[in-house]
Amino acid sequence: MKRILFRVALGAVFLLLLGLGTLWIFIDPLVRSAIERGGTLAAGVPTSVESVDVGLVSPHFELAGLRIADPPGFGEHFLKLGRVRTTWAEGSLFSERIVIDELNIEDLELALVHSARGSNWKPILDSLERLGGGEAASKPESAGDGPGRSLHLRKLVIRGARASLTLSDMPLGLGGTGTRSLELPPIVIEDLKSDGSVAELTAVVLRSVLAAALQRTLQGGPGVFDERALSALRGDFSSLGKQLGQELDRLLSDPQSAEGLIEGVKSLFDRK
């Protein structure tokens, strides 16, 4: 009898180790795939990630080279993130509620294009609006990344951000051609809360990051970027701003209020 129980216990341990080994091997590609789906869900264009490192023994997460593609007919990318890093409470990655104290994003690059054919930001802003509206069509066909979870991100910090604006194929009287760039000050977002699959949580986070970066661009753009292009961006973004809340809409009409900008961004994340 003891021998049978020993074999059963030994078999259970073997299956557990096999399961952990399988998880160890496949956790990074699974998370990477879910993040790519989340970016595509948010922006409506292909999203790719160079690498993902998820620590199981030492709880940490690091992502490199996230790229949101441009809509067809424009450039190579709309947004690039150099590196994303965070840690979490041990064991919380697999719990129903994930709590992250701080998520750091380094080297954000926002590449805006305005041409005679239109702008590269308009289709992406439309997709962000659909995501916020909860349309069924915006949901991924198959989440494939486990059960839904609740996320509480206490602080998200973006450093080393830069925005560029390229005028392409514009008549000479409307700005001509050329690219100008603008360094964005650090962005701090607090108390982001949402729930869903990993892909859906990623979509919410990226939607918020894009909204904050675009706000900073509108704030610092006058005097650097072409005013007609900025006016078009402000008009297209105002619709998403109204969806995100009255506070953001107020900030768009008063772009000089840096303190209010941060408070407005914080208020976005009580919304799913």
C-alpha positions in Angstrom: 0.0 0.0 0.0 2.8 2.4 1.0 4.6 1.6 -2.3 1.4 2.4 -4.3 1.0 5.7 -2.5 4.7 6.5 -3.0 4.3 5.9 -6.8 1.2 8.0 -6.9 2.9 10.8 -5.1 6.0 10.5 -7.3 3.8 10.6 -10.4 2.0 13.7 -9.1 5.4 15.4 -8.5 6.6 14.4 -12.0 3.5 15.9 -13.6 3.8 19.1 -11.6 7.5 19.5 -12.6 6.5 18.7 -16.2 3.8 21.4 -16.1 6.2 24.0 -14.6 8.8 23.1 -17.1 6.4 23.5 -20.0 5.2 26.8 -18.5 8.8 28.0 -18.2 9.5 27.3 -21.8 6.4 28.8 -23.3 5.5 31.7 -20.9 7.5 34.3 -22.8 6.1 33.5 -26.3 2.6 33.3 -24.9 2.8 36.7 -23.2 4.5 38.2 -26.3 1.7 36.9 -28.5 -0.9 38.3 -26.1 0.7 41.7 -26.0 0.9 41.8 -29.8 -2.8 41.0 -30.0 -3.5 43.7 -27.4 -1.6 46.3 -29.4 -3.5 45.4 -32.6 -6.8 45.5 -30.6 -6.1 49.0 -29.4 -4.6 50.6 -32.5 -6.3 48.6 -35.3 -2.9 48.0 -37.0 -0.3 45.2 -36.7 1.8 45.3 -33.5 5.1 43.5 -33.0 7.4 42.9 -30.0 11.1 42.0 -30.3 11.4 40.2 -27.0 9.7 39.5 -23.7 11.2 38.2 -20.5 8.8 37.1 -17.7 10.4 36.0 -14.5 8.7 33.2 -12.5 11.2 32.7 -9.7 12.2 36.3 -9.5 9.0 38.1 -10.4 9.8 40.6 -13.1 8.7 41.6 -16.6 10.7 43.2 -19.3 9.7 44.0 -22.9 11.9 45.3 -25.7 11.0 46.8 -29.1 7.3 47.1 -29.1 6.2 48.6 -32.5 2.8 49.7 -33.6 2.7 49.9 -37.4 1.5 52.8 -39.5 -1.8 52.6 -41.3 -1.3 51.6 -45.0 0.1 54.3 -47.2 2.2 56.1 -44.5 5.6 55.3 -42.8 7.0 52.2 -41.1 5.6 52.8 -37.6 3.3 55.0 -35.6 4.7 54.2 -32.1 7.8 52.5 -30.8 8.7 51.7 -27.2 12.3 50.9 -26.5 11.9 49.1 -23.2 9.2 48.4 -20.7 10.1 47.1 -17.2 8.3 46.2 -14.0 8.1 43.8 -11.0 5.1 42.5 -9.1 4.2 40.8 -5.8 5.3 37.2 -5.9 2.6 34.9 -7.2 0.3 37.7 -8.3 0.9 37.1 -12.0 -1.3 34.0 -11.8 -3.9 35.4 -9.5 -7.2 36.9 -10.4 -6.0 40.4 -9.3 -2.6 41.7 -10.5 -1.2 44.6 -8.5 1.9 46.4 -10.0 3.5 49.3 -8.0 5.3 50.9 -11.0 5.6 50.2 -14.7 8.5 52.1 -16.5 8.5 52.8 -20.2 11.7 54.1 -21.8 12.4 55.7 -25.2 8.9 56.2 -26.5 8.8 57.4 -30.1 5.6 58.8 -31.6 5.8 59.4 -35.4 3.0 61.6 -36.7 2.5 62.1 -40.5 0.3 64.6 -42.1 -0.1 64.6 -45.9 -2.3 65.6 -48.7 -4.0 62.1 -48.4 -4.7 62.6 -44.7 -3.0 61.7 -41.4 -1.6 58.5 -40.0 -3.2 59.2 -36.6 -6.8 59.4 -37.7 -7.4 55.6 -38.3 -5.6 54.8 -35.0 -7.6 57.3 -33.0 -10.8 55.8 -34.5 -9.7 52.4 -33.3 -9.0 53.7 -29.8 -12.5 55.2 -29.7 -14.0 51.9 -30.8 -12.1 50.1 -28.0 -13.4 52.6 -25.4 -16.9 52.2 -26.8 -16.8 48.5 -26.1 -17.8 47.4 -29.5 -18.0 43.7 -30.0 -16.2 44.0 -33.3 -13.1 45.3 -31.5 -12.7 42.2 -29.4 -10.1 39.7 -30.5 -11.7 36.5 -32.0 -9.8 34.3 -29.6 -8.1 35.7 -26.5 -6.0 32.5 -26.0 -4.2 34.0 -23.1 -6.0 32.6 -20.1 -8.9 33.8 -18.0 -9.7 37.4 -17.3 -7.9 39.2 -14.6 -8.1 42.5 -12.7 -5.2 44.9 -13.1 -4.3 47.7 -10.7 -1.3 49.6 -11.9 -0.4 52.1 -9.2 2.0 54.2 -11.3 3.1 54.2 -15.0 6.2 56.4 -15.8 7.2 57.3 -19.3 10.7 58.8 -19.8 12.7 59.7 -22.9 9.7 60.3 -25.0 9.9 62.0 -28.4 7.3 63.0 -31.0 8.0 63.8 -34.6 5.7 65.4 -37.2 6.3 64.8 -40.9 4.6 66.9 -43.6 4.5 64.8 -46.8 3.2 65.7 -50.3 1.7 69.0 -49.0 1.3 72.0 -51.3 3.9 74.7 -50.7 1.3 77.0 -49.3 0.2 74.4 -46.8 3.6 73.6 -45.2 5.4 71.7 -48.0 7.4 68.7 -46.7 9.8 67.9 -43.9 10.1 66.5 -40.4 10.4 68.2 -37.1 10.7 66.6 -33.7 9.9 67.5 -30.1 11.2 66.0 -26.8 8.3 65.3 -24.4 8.7 65.8 -20.6 8.3 62.7 -18.4 4.7 61.5 -18.1 3.4 60.0 -14.8 0.1 58.1 -14.8 -1.4 56.8 -11.6 -4.1 54.3 -10.5 -4.8 52.6 -13.8 -7.5 50.0 -13.2 -9.1 47.6 -15.7 -9.9 43.9 -16.2 -9.9 41.3 -19.0 -7.5 39.0 -20.7 -3.8 39.8 -21.0 -4.5 41.1 -24.6 -7.4 43.3 -23.4 -5.3 44.6 -20.4 -2.5 45.4 -22.8 -4.9 47.3 -25.1 -6.1 49.4 -22.2 -2.6 50.3 -21.1 -1.5 51.2 -24.7 -4.6 53.2 -25.3 -3.7 55.2 -22.2 -0.1 55.6 -23.2 -1.0 56.9 -26.6 -3.6 59.3 -25.2 -1.0 60.7 -22.7 1.7 61.0 -25.4 -0.7 62.8 -27.8 -1.7 65.2 -25.0 1.9 66.1 -24.4 2.5 66.6 -28.1 -0.4 69.0 -28.3 0.9 70.8 -25.2 4.4 71.3 -26.6 3.8 71.4 -30.3 2.9 75.1 -30.9 5.9 76.9 -32.2 7.6 73.6 -33.2 5.1 71.8 -35.4 3.1 73.1 -38.3 0.0 74.8 -36.9 -2.4 73.5 -39.5 -1.3 69.9 -38.8 -1.6 70.5 -35.0 -5.1 71.9 -35.5 -6.1 68.8 -37.4 -4.6 66.6 -34.7 -6.4 68.6 -32.0 -9.7 68.2 -33.8 -9.3 64.5 -34.4 -8.1 63.9 -30.8 -10.9 65.9 -29.2 -13.5 63.2 -30.1 -11.5 60.6 -28.1 -10.9 63.2 -25.4 -14.7 63.7 -25.0 -15.1 59.9 -24.7 -12.4 59.7 -22.0 -13.9 62.5 -20.0 -14.7 66.2 -19.5 -11.4 66.8 -17.7 -9.3 65.7 -20.8 -11.5 67.9 -23.0 -10.8 70.9 -20.8 -7.1 70.2 -21.0 -7.1 70.3 -24.7 -8.5 73.8 -24.6 -5.8 74.8 -22.1 -2.6 73.0 -23.2 -0.4 75.2 -20.9 -1.6 73.6 -17.7 1.0 70.9 -17.1 -0.2 70.2 -13.5 -3.8 69.8 -14.8 -2.6 67.6 -17.6 -1.2 65.0 -15.2 -4.4 65.2 -13.1 -6.5 64.7 -16.2 -4.5 61.7 -17.3 -5.0 60.1 -13.9 -8.7 60.5 -14.2 -8.8 58.5 -17.4 -8.1 55.2 -15.8 -11.2 54.8 -13.7 -12.8 54.2 -17.0 -12.7 50.8 -18.9 
